[in-house]
Amino acid sequence: MRRIRLFIVVCAAVLGLTGAGTCASASSRGPVPAPSPRLRIATWQRYLDPRRPDKPWAWQAFERATGAVLGAVGMGNSDDLIAAARSDTFDLIVAPSHLVPDLIGMNRLVPIPVSRLSHYASLQPNLQHVRYGLVDGVDYCVPYAWGPLALAYDKLACTQPPRSWRALWEPTWRGRVAHWDDMALLWTAALASGHPDCFHLEGHALWEAGRWAARLCAQGALLWRDETAQVVDMAAGRVALCAADPSAVARANRLSGRGGGTWALAYPEEGVTGFVDNYCVTTSCRDLKLALAFIDSACSPPVQAALSNFNACGPASAAAVRQISPARRAQLNLDDPNHLNRLILWRPVPNAADYARIMADARSGRLLQ
């Protein structure tokens, strides 16, 4: 940080010393063009351009059409996203459904006039005016993509699709399973232990889910905090079973030099949780008109279909489904109009502090003592 500040000070001093000459030469050339408008975006790593990880998906067409400059940073986990929302650094953030109400409560988001978005009406009906982003009839988010957190398996190691989340705890796979190192582990543990209402656990049910999570940790499960690490571990064959979304499966199968087999998704009989990722405008946004234009572009059917075809992200746009390949539609169950409704969608956890305490005790092994 000191080096950055020193660099800025030095640059300012140099500009100050040479300012007169610079202005004189500039005036002789005519007016200096206005700087390009910029948008700063905090998003998930799966929504970045793999060839330009400092850019969001479909950035080139938008920059050509508007003359704007887009910059994006990939978040590894929910803690990173909350920190980004608090930082005053970003104009737009992509937040999952269970975090949007928290961000509204923190006064970090501004209302979105969805009537100004030409592609909003083409979103799936159950993704318009979503309850978790609606306050007094005002929208604070626009759904962008969705996906299940299902049970991924390496077909080279596991020849049959697992039928239950309990497969993660089977001795056969000891040391070869992985999960996200956050509250989602308790959600999975709750499903495995017979508690389908995994977002409202209290008392004994929460303690039991914590015990299941602690056992998984004690058995040597990898706990991920970063999407890139997840995909690399899957592709390298370090795990055989894990909780993952379709995008992670697609990227692991696409990664060159794989050490494992081909990954696939299973939908356990206990149920599967799922997320909806949403574009939100932060209170730090400097150009609402430009931000709305980008959100509208991101929700357009061609952009949504391209993202789904390449990265296996569920499209928020109903109109995009016709442009998605049959194989991808089958993988995402897009021909089943009720598939999204059957997912146990992530929602705010009222006693999140209790979940965090139980999760910490599970990691440390205290729940097994």
Order of alpha helices (4+ residues) and beta strands (2+ residues): alpha-beta-beta-beta-alpha-beta-alpha-beta-alpha-beta-beta-beta-beta-alpha-alpha-beta-alpha-beta-alpha-beta-beta-alpha-alpha-beta-alpha-alpha-beta-alpha
